Amino acid sequence: MLLSLPNWIIHLSSSLEWGVAAFLLYRYGSLIGRKDIRRLGLFMIPHWIGSWFVLAYHVSGDAIPVLLDLSETVNLFGSLSLLSASLGILKTIRKESVSGVMAALGLVLISGRPQSFMGEDIFDAILQISSVVYLGFLVSLLVIRKRDPGLLPGLTVFGFWFVLVFIGVTVFFMYLSTDLRGFPTLSHDDLLHGAAESLLTVSNLLIALGVHRKIRETERRLEEGEQGQVQGRRSSR
C-alpha cells in the first residue's frame, strides 16, 4: 500500500465525516418535518460510497484502475442526486424562477492523474460532467440561503463550497508531485497527498458541524416551545 498510517487516518476520517454529515442532515430533516431535507441527506450516500471505492483503490496499491473508475461513476450519480435534492428544496421556497442555477462553470481537468481502466477520454468526460453538476449544486445552495437563510446552516453550505479548495489544491499538488518532485502520481507523494486530503477532511467536518449545531438549536427551540405550552396550560387553569 502506498499510504502511510497518518495518511490512512486522514482518508478514513474524511469518508466517515461525510457519512456522519449525511446522517445528521437526515435527522435534521426529520426533526423539522421536511422530506426535502431528509432527501438531501440520503442523496449524500452515493458520494460516500464513492469514497470507499477510492479507499479500496489505495488498498490495492493503486493497481486496480477499475476501482477509481467506479468511484468517478458513482460520484457522477452522486452529484446529480445532490443537485436534484437541492432543486427539490428550491421548489418549496422559491419566489421567482431559478432557471439560472445550472448555468455553468467548469473545472480544469486534472493532469498527472492515475491510469483509468475505461480510457482517458471516458474518464475525462465523466470527471467534467460531474464537476459541472456539482458546481450547479453549489450555486443552488446559495440560492436556497438567499431564499430562506435559516433553513440550511451557513457553515454547512461553506463546507460544501470548501470542496473546491480541496480540488484546486489537489490539482496544484499533482503538478508539484509529478512534474517537479518526480513521482509517478500524487498517491506516491505521501506528504503532498496527505496535505491535499486533509482539506477534504476539513470540508466534510464543516458540513457535519454546521448541521450538528442546527440540530441543537432546533431541539432547544422545540423544548422552549413545549415548556411555553405547558406554562400556558397551567396559567389558564
MIDOZA-842300 format. One record per atom (N, C-alpha, C): residue in three letters; x, y, z. Coordinates in steps of 0.001 Angstrom, whole numbers, padded with zeros to 6 digits, always signed. Last residue first. Example, Ala and Ser with C-alpha at 12.3 -4.5 7.8 and 13.67 -1.06 7.14 Angstrom:
2
SER+012850-002250+007080/SER+013670-001060+007140/SER+012900+000030+007870/ALA+013190-005690+007800/ALA+012300-004500+007800/ALA+013200-003300+007800/
//
This chain:
237
ARG-055608+027533+033930/ARG-056454+026782+034868/ARG-056931+027652+036037/SER-053848+028977+032513/SER-055260+029066+032090/SER-056181+028325+033033/SER-051384+028326+033479/SER-051895+029659+033794/SER-053370+029814+033429/ARG-051056+025759+032408/ARG-051145+025936+033857/ARG-051772+027288+034219/ARG-050870+026296+029687/ARG-051985+025480+030175/ARG-052177+025684+031676/GLY-048512+027786+029654/GLY-049759+028409+029213/GLY-050971+027635+029706/GLN-046648+025912+030432/GLN-046904+027050+031310/GLN-048201+027740+030949/VAL-046782+024276+028151/VAL-047131+023744+029475/VAL-047470+024869+030438/GLN-045889+026019+026173/GLN-047245+025479+026093/GLN-047705+024947+027439/GLY-043269+026467+027018/GLY-044203+027585+026961/GLY-045640+027117+026907/GLN-042213+023930+026688/GLN-042301+024480+028033/GLN-043273+025653+028076/GLU-042333+023776+023898/GLU-043117+022842+024712/GLU-043285+023359+026133/GLY-040514+025794+023223/GLY-041909+025884+022801/GLY-042813+024979+023619/GLU-038174+024784+024272/GLU-038697+026033+024814/GLU-040164+026212+024442/GLU-037907+022549+022605/GLU-038079+022366+024051/GLU-038668+023619+024694/LEU-037523+023809+020150/LEU-038704+022960+020348/LEU-038979+022739+021834/ARG-035085+025081+020625/ARG-036269+025878+020313/ARG-037555+025083+020516/ARG-033426+022867+020993/ARG-033591+023843+022076/ARG-034850+024679+021861/GLU-033589+021676+018470/GLU-034063+020947+019648/GLU-034310+021902+020821/THR-032389+023710+016948/THR-033783+023325+016697/THR-034367+022595+017895/GLU-029786+023727+017980/GLU-030608+024942+018042/GLU-032091+024602+017877/ARG-029007+021099+017322/ARG-029057+021521+018721/ARG-029925+022770+018887/ILE-029115+021244+014523/ILE-029966+020296+015242/ILE-030109+020718+016700/LYS-027125+023117+014033/LYS-028505+023427+013668/LYS-029481+022500+014384/ARG-024856+021728+014856/ARG-025254+022937+015579/ARG-026716+023288+015289/HIS-024887+019719+012876/HIS-024980+019368+014292/HIS-025431+020572+015120/VAL-024499+021173+010541/VAL-025786+020505+010747/VAL-025971+020148+012219/GLY-021848+022074+011028/GLY-022931+023016+010757/GLY-024293+022401+011024/LEU-020428+019679+011274/LEU-020552+020575+012418/LEU-021700+021555+012240/ALA-020579+018627+008629/ALA-021177+017905+009753/ALA-021395+018823+010958/ILE-019201+020602+007167/ILE-020566+020225+006803/ILE-021267+019584+007991/LEU-016705+020558+008437/LEU-017515+021777+008467/LEU-018978+021476+008149/LEU-015857+017988+007732/LEU-016069+018310+009143/LEU-016938+019561+009286/ASN-015524+018251+004998/ASN-016576+017365+005495/ASN-016889+017622+006966/SER-013321+020101+005006/SER-014591+020389+004343/SER-015733+019557+004909/VAL-011313+018654+006349/VAL-011810+019918+006904/VAL-013183+020249+006325/THR-010979+016569+004515/THR-011382+016275+005888/THR-011962+017517+006557/LEU-010030+017996+002383/LEU-011338+017356+002254/LEU-011880+016971+003627/LEU-007581+018693+003471/LEU-008536+019763+003162/LEU-009942+019199+002956/SER-006265+016291+003567/SER-006659+016902+004842/SER-007651+018044+004621/GLU-005533+015809+000970/GLU-006686+015091+001503/GLU-007165+015694+002816/ALA-003212+017423+000818/ALA-004386+017715-000008/ALA-005635+017068+000574/ALA-001546+016129+002663/ALA-001874+017540+002851/ALA-003120+017921+002052/GLY-001294+013575+001534/GLY-001962+013739+002822/GLY-002386+015174+003072/HIS+000099+014304-000809/HIS-001182+013605-000892/HIS-001970+013779+000403/LEU+002450+015374+000176/LEU+001512+016258-000515/LEU+000128+015623-000648/LEU+003479+012977+001451/LEU+003364+014260+002138/LEU+002308+015149+001478/ASP+003532+010900-000453/ASP+002707+010782+000748/ASP+002481+012127+001433/ASP+003378+010438-003536/ASP+003970+011519-002745/ASP+003149+011648-001463/HIS+001826+008575-004758/HIS+003179+008158-004385/HIS+003887+009210-003530/SER-000446+009979-005394/SER-000534+008955-004358/SER+000829+008497-003878/LEU+000267+011511-007583/LEU+000193+012169-006279/LEU+000153+011149-005143/THR+002583+009510-009537/THR+001270+010092-009258/THR+001317+010781-007900/PRO+005424+009298-009803/PRO+004513+008866-010884/PRO+003117+009473-010750/PHE+007456+012153-008877/PHE+006661+010986-008507/PHE+005727+010597-009658/GLY+009001+014510-009238/GLY+009350+013283-009950/GLY+008589+012034-009553/ARG+008637+017068-008418/ARG+009224+016154-007434/ARG+009490+014772-008015/LEU+007590+018296-010745/LEU+008739+018880-010045/LEU+009426+017905-009098/ASP+005551+016722-011848/ASP+006423+017493-012729/ASP+007673+018029-012031/THR+004273+015351-009719/THR+004651+014647-010946/THR+005683+015397-011776/SER+003965+017188-007568/SER+004446+015821-007352/SER+004997+015191-008613/LEU+003012+019577-008706/LEU+004260+019571-007946/LEU+004839+018166-007831/TYR+000616+018647-009852/TYR+001658+019235-010697/TYR+003007+019207-009980/MET-000704+017868-007563/MET-000405+016865-008595/MET+000710+017363-009508/PHE-001003+020313-006300/PHE-000078+019348-005714/PHE+000246+018217-006687/PHE-002958+021438-007982/PHE-001637+022075-007851/PHE-000604+021099-007303/VAL-005091+019669-007554/VAL-004560+019861-008905/VAL-003145+020438-008839/THR-005462+020078-004785/THR-005082+018754-005290/THR-004478+018854-006684/VAL-006296+022725-004704/VAL-005007+022382-004100/VAL-004524+021023-004605/GLY-008796+022428-006006/GLY-007759+023305-006546/GLY-006376+022968-006005/ILE-010140+020627-004281/ILE-009886+020270-005678/ILE-008747+021112-006253/PHE-010230+022108-001867/PHE-009574+020796-001918/PHE-009214+020417-003353/VAL-011784+024218-002772/VAL-010411+024481-002320/VAL-009611+023185-002348/LEU-014163+022902-003249/LEU-013446+023490-004386/LEU-012004+023833-004016/VAL-015044+022298-000712/VAL-014557+021187-001545/VAL-013775+021717-002744/PHE-016196+024539+000227/PHE-014776+024373+000528/PHE-014174+023182-000233/TRP-018886+024224-000292/TRP-018099+025043-001202/TRP-016596+024850-000994/PHE-019595+022665+001932/PHE-019773+022122+000578/PHE-018934+022913-000432/GLY-018981+024548+003951/GLY-018254+023286+003863/GLY-018377+022648+002487/PHE-020902+026512+003499/PHE-019485+026842+003314/PHE-018651+025577+003168/VAL-023127+025025+004256/VAL-023014+025490+002871/VAL-021563+025846+002556/THR-022470+024734+006980/THR-022616+023558+006117/THR-022481+023938+004647/LEU-022517+027347+007873/LEU-021274+026588+007975/LEU-021307+025354+007078/GLY-025199+028042+007540/GLY-024187+028680+006707/GLY-022870+027923+006723/PRO-027696+025501+007464/PRO-026639+026220+008199/PRO-025599+026805+007253/LEU-030820+026090+005896/LEU-029563+025344+005894/LEU-028480+026141+006619/LEU-032824+028006+006838/LEU-033093+026589+006558/LEU-031842+025733+006636/GLY-032498+030722+007137/GLY-032492+029896+008329/GLY-032638+028415+008085/PRO-032702+031972+004637/PRO-031408+031941+005326/PRO-031361+031002+006520/ASP-034180+031378+001924/ASP-034532+031017+003303/ASP-033243+030871+004110/ARG-033034+032584-000356/ARG-034492+032488-000218/ARG-034913+032261+001233/LYS-030285+032352+000118/LYS-030865+033666-000149/LYS-032368+033652+000076/ARG-029959+029615+000414/ARG-029599+030503+001526/ARG-030214+031890+001342/ILE-030721+028819-002170/ILE-031516+028397-001012/ILE-031236+029306+000179/VAL-028615+029912-003609/VAL-029968+030401-003864/VAL-030892+030038-002707/LEU-026535+028368-002624/LEU-026518+029812-002386/LEU-027901+030407-002602/LEU-027303+025881-003623/LEU-027242+026083-002173/LEU-027234+027567-001826/SER-026977+026274-006351/SER-028338+026124-005836/SER-028375+026295-004317/VAL-024203+026267-006508/VAL-024927+027504-006797/VAL-026348+027432-006238/LEU-023745+023561-005910/LEU-023234+024604-005027/LEU-023962+025923-005235/PHE-024952+022308-008123/PHE-025461+022055-006775/PHE-025005+023153-005820/GLY-023237+023191-010118/GLY-024643+023585-010161/GLY-025301+023404-008802/LEU-020983+021825-009294/LEU-020980+023284-009205/LEU-022400+023841-009296/TYR-021812+019253-009932/TYR-021572+019599-008532/TYR-021545+021117-008338/VAL-021923+019482-012726/VAL-023149+019202-011970/VAL-022968+019588-010503/VAL-019220+019906-013318/VAL-020200+020931-013659/VAL-021483+020735-012864/SER-018125+017461-012388/SER-017674+018745-011845/SER-018705+019840-012092/SER-019382+015533-013985/SER-019574+015509-012537/SER-019202+016846-011904/ILE-018322+016263-016473/ILE-019765+016345-016230/ILE-020052+016399-014733/GLN-015561+015768-016049/GLN-016054+017092-016422/GLN-017533+017249-016093/LEU-015505+013023-015442/LEU-014979+014000-014485/LEU-015516+015394-014774/ILE-016522+011904-017780/ILE-017230+011707-016510/ILE-016798+012753-015493/ALA-014500+012722-019575/ALA-015890+013141-019771/ALA-016687+013017-018476/ASP-012212+011442-018568/ASP-012276+012903-018624/ASP-013713+013392-018732/PHE-012953+008764-018980/PHE-012676+009245-017624/PHE-012785+010763-017569/ILE-013076+008714-021749/ILE-014294+008472-020971/ILE-014121+009001-019554/ASP-010353+009293-022315/ASP-011435+010113-022864/ASP-012714+009960-022054/GLU-008775+007303-021032/GLU-008706+008685-020585/GLU-009876+009525-021081/GLY-010271+004211-020041/GLY-009654+005049-021054/GLY-009761+006509-020647/MET-011104+002580-018031/MET-012059+002886-019093/MET-011414+003618-020252/PHE-008999+002556-016254/PHE-009317+001313-016957/PHE-010220+001584-018152/SER-006617+005158-016008/SER-008011+004756-015979/SER-008216+003477-016785/GLN-003918+006076-013868/GLN-004388+005459-015100/GLN-005829+004985-014940/PRO-004096+009163-011981/PRO-003834+007736-012133/PRO-004437+007194-013433/ARG-003066+012372-013432/ARG-003943+011528-012630/ARG-003583+010059-012824/GLY-001792+014438-014732/GLY-000986+013546-013926/GLY-001812+012628-013048/SER-004347+016923-014337/SER-003259+016303-015085/SER-002449+015420-014154/ILE-007767+017407-014326/ILE-006613+017069-013504/ILE-005558+016387-014368/LEU-009257+020098-016054/LEU-009002+018662-015922/LEU-007723+018410-015146/VAL-010872+022726-014376/VAL-009732+022305-015191/VAL-009498+020819-014974/LEU-014432+022921-014449/LEU-013181+022734-013708/LEU-012081+022305-014672/GLY-016868+025391-015230/GLY-016142+024159-015496/GLY-014881+024095-014694/LEU-020076+026517-015168/LEU-018778+026700-014639/LEU-018086+025403-014969/ALA-023446+027370-016215/ALA-022249+026747-015746/ALA-020886+027236-015538/ALA-026459+027227-014948/ALA-025558+027888-015850/ALA-024160+027659-015423/MET-028292+026183-013176/MET-027384+025248-013857/MET-026439+025924-014828/VAL-029776+028383-012256/VAL-028924+027655-011322/VAL-027905+026786-012042/GLY-031597+029773-013733/GLY-030180+030049-013967/GLY-029247+029246-013106/SER-034170+029218-012965/SER-033654+028525-014142/SER-032177+028778-014384/VAL-035820+029887-010941/VAL-034429+029558-010588/VAL-033747+028857-011766/SER-038272+032458-010658/SER-037660+031380-011414/SER-036218+031164-010994/GLU-039184+033180-007240/GLU-039108+033516-008646/GLU-038396+032377-009346/LYS-039256+032075-004873/LYS-040110+033235-005047/LYS-040121+033693-006498/ARG-039077+028779-003477/ARG-038719+029765-004485/ARG-039749+030873-004573/ILE-039519+026703-001721/ILE-039293+028034-001147/ILE-039078+029112-002197/THR-039841+024316-003025/THR-040731+024578-001893/THR-040591+025998-001354/LYS-037884+024246-004916/LYS-039275+024251-005371/LYS-040235+024612-004254/LEU-035554+023993-003431/LEU-035883+025290-004014/LEU-037340+025361-004464/ILE-035581+021264-002893/ILE-035758+022219-001791/ILE-036182+023575-002333/GLY-035079+020324-005458/GLY-036337+019963-004804/GLY-036625+020884-003631/LEU-032530+021241-005823/LEU-033592+021843-006643/LEU-034961+021515-006069/SER-031275+019494-004031/SER-031266+020936-003753/SER-032325+021663-004581/ALA-031728+016991-005276/ALA-032245+017254-003936/ALA-032308+018752-003648/SER-030371+017321-007710/SER-031810+017032-007713/SER-032433+017359-006357/LEU-027777+017629-006732/LEU-028420+018728-007458/LEU-029931+018552-007475/LEU-027396+015083-005620/LEU-027336+016268-004779/LEU-028026+017453-005449/SER-027589+013484-007951/SER-028540+013302-006848/SER-028577+014534-005953/LEU-025394+014347-009418/LEU-026736+014506-009979/LEU-027794+014402-008887/SER-023410+013497-007646/SER-023557+014921-007929/SER-024932+015221-008519/GLY-023813+010692-007770/GLY-023979+011413-006515/GLY-024174+012907-006727/PHE-023163+010121-010391/PHE-024532+009871-009946/PHE-024815+010638-008650/LEU-020456+010791-010099/LEU-021300+011487-011077/LEU-022772+011332-010699/ASN-019663+008915-008210/ASN-019662+010330-007841/ASN-020470+011174-008825/VAL-019789+006594-009724/VAL-020711+006750-008590/VAL-020786+008209-008173/THR-017675+007194-011481/THR-019027+006960-011996/THR-020075+007151-010904/GLU-015485+007389-009755/GLU-015885+008552-010540/GLU-017307+008408-011077/SER-015465+004728-008737/SER-015621+005874-007847/SER-016110+007097-008616/LEU-014972+003260-011025/LEU-016245+003067-010318/LEU-016512+004241-009392/ASP-012372+004138-011538/ASP-013447+004421-012497/ASP-014821+004277-011849/LEU-011066+003055-009342/LEU-011096+004507-009492/LEU-012204+004918-010454/LEU-011421+000368-009954/LEU-011973+000897-008707/LEU-012069+002418-008754/VAL-009975+000015-012281/VAL-011433-000036-012377/VAL-012092+000490-011105/PRO-007249-000044-011585/PRO-007841+001205-012074/PRO-009363+001201-012112/ILE-005542-001336-009270/ILE-006799-001768-009895/ILE-007547-000533-010375/ALA-003372-000301-007957/ALA-003093-001278-009020/ALA-004352-001764-009725/ASP-003036+001232-005702/ASP-003376+001922-006953/ASP-003163+001019-008162/GLY-002894-000622-003712/GLY-001645-000012-004152/GLY-001807+000720-005457/SER-005321-001428-002834/SER-004706-002253-003877/SER-003343-001721-004311/VAL-005956+000676-001191/VAL-005595-000602-000565/VAL-004884-001500-001573/HIS-006732+002540-003105/HIS-005457+002749-002404/HIS-005007+001468-001694/TYR-009162+001368-003830/TYR-008134+001594-004850/TYR-006764+001778-004198/ALA-010542+001581-001447/ALA-010206+000246-001953/ALA-009113+000330-003013/LEU-010820+004351-001386/LEU-010037+003682-000344/LEU-009619+002285-000785/VAL-012493+004648-003601/VAL-011159+005257-003616/VAL-010258+004605-002571/PHE-014731+003323-002642/PHE-014056+002772-003823/PHE-012643+003354-003930/TRP-015406+005077-000634/TRP-014907+003754-000246/TRP-014279+003029-001434/SER-016361+007244-002046/SER-015132+007412-001265/SER-014551+006063-000844/GLY-018731+006266-003105/GLY-017599+006523-003996/GLY-016295+006671-003246/ILE-020327+006304-000833/ILE-019947+005012-001418/ILE-018732+005176-002330/TRP-020564+009081-000625/TRP-019945+008334+000465/TRP-019482+006959-000032/HIS-021961+009674-002916/HIS-020593+010187-002781/HIS-019847+009444-001676/PRO-024426+008340-002231/PRO-023584+007899-003359/PRO-022149+008410-003294/ILE-025361+009860+000109/ILE-024821+008499+000241/ILE-023999+008046-000967/MET-026654+012174-000222/MET-025210+012284+000001/MET-024556+010904+000006/PHE-029297+011596-000326/PHE-028611+011712-001610/PHE-027130+012043-001467/LEU-030042+011735+002353/LEU-029977+010428+001688/LEU-029163+010492+000404/GLY-029986+014544+002702/GLY-029113+013662+003471/GLY-028941+012303+002812/LEU-031993+015277+000903/LEU-030635+015775+000704/LEU-029629+014916+001464/ARG-034188+014070+002115/ARG-033733+013569+000813/ARG-032310+014042+000522/ARG-034500+015688+004324/ARG-034137+014274+004519/ARG-033588+013687+003225/ILE-035300+017968+002990/ILE-034020+017984+003697/ILE-033555+016556+003974/ASP-037760+017112+001997/ASP-036728+017525+001049/ASP-035347+017598+001709/LYS-039313+016626+004235/LYS-038884+015491+003435/LYS-037748+015870+002493/ARG-039265+018038+007289/ARG-039025+018395+005885/ARG-038484+017191+005127/GLY-039540+018148+010118/GLY-040619+017654+009274/GLY-040489+018031+007817/ILE-037476+018719+011718/ILE-038291+019867+011314/ILE-039427+019461+010373/LEU-036443+016148+012110/LEU-036750+016992+013267/LEU-037676+018139+012896/SER-035872+015219+009570/SER-036921+014549+010346/SER-037384+015428+011501/GLY-033754+016934+008938/GLY-034975+016963+008145/GLY-036141+016321+008870/TYR-031912+016050+010868/TYR-032404+017431+010902/TYR-033709+017553+010113/ARG-031426+013452+009928/ARG-032035+013653+011248/ARG-032628+015052+011378/TYR-030210+014040+007498/TYR-031454+013270+007507/TYR-032179+013473+008837/LEU-027950+015361+008455/LEU-028899+016075+007600/LEU-030249+015359+007573/LEU-026725+013254+009850/LEU-027202+014426+010579/LEU-028199+015236+009757/PHE-026049+011507+007733/PHE-026968+011068+008791/PHE-027564+012260+009536/ALA-024232+013141+006355/ALA-025444+012663+005683/ALA-026492+012233+006711/ALA-022237+013429+008296/ALA-022961+014611+007829/ALA-024265+014211+007139/VAL-021314+010791+008424/VAL-021950+011394+009600/VAL-022776+012610+009194/GLY-020184+010586+005848/GLY-021284+009709+006246/GLY-022038+010253+007448/TRP-018172+012501+006064/TRP-019224+012684+005064/TRP-020436+011823+005416/GLU-016614+011298+008065/GLU-017255+012586+008318/GLU-018375+012862+007321/LEU-015627+009026+006768/LEU-016552+008870+007889/LEU-017292+010166+008181/SER-013913+010264+004873/SER-015029+009419+004451/SER-016073+009285+005551/SER-012081+011604+006501/SER-012884+012362+005543/SER-014090+011561+005074/SER-010976+009426+007941/SER-011709+010483+008632/SER-012610+011247+007675/LEU-009634+007972+005978/LEU-010772+007363+006666/LEU-011624+008419+007364/HIS-007642+009874+005292/HIS-008601+009389+004298/HIS-009841+008798+004964/ILE-006281+010171+007767/ILE-006900+011327+007114/ILE-007967+010878+006125/ILE-005347+007570+008132/ILE-006245+008166+009126/ILE-006992+009353+008523/TRP-003630+007321+005953/TRP-004817+006475+006038/TRP-005824+007060+007018/ASN-001675+009131+006726/ASN-002457+009401+005526/ASN-003730+008561+005494/PRO-000596+007869+008989/PRO-001273+009169+009135/PRO-002155+009500+007929/LEU+000421+005465+007630/LEU-000643+005399+008627/LEU-001333+006752+008836/SER+000828+006067+004055/SER+001331+005874+005408/SER+000144+005839+006380/LEU-000028+004414+000997/LEU-000292+005415+002022/LEU+000328+005050+003368/LEU+000406+002284-000714/LEU+001211+003483-000868/LEU+001084+004438+000312/MET+000841-001193+000000/MET+000000+000000+000000/MET+000879+001247+000000/
//
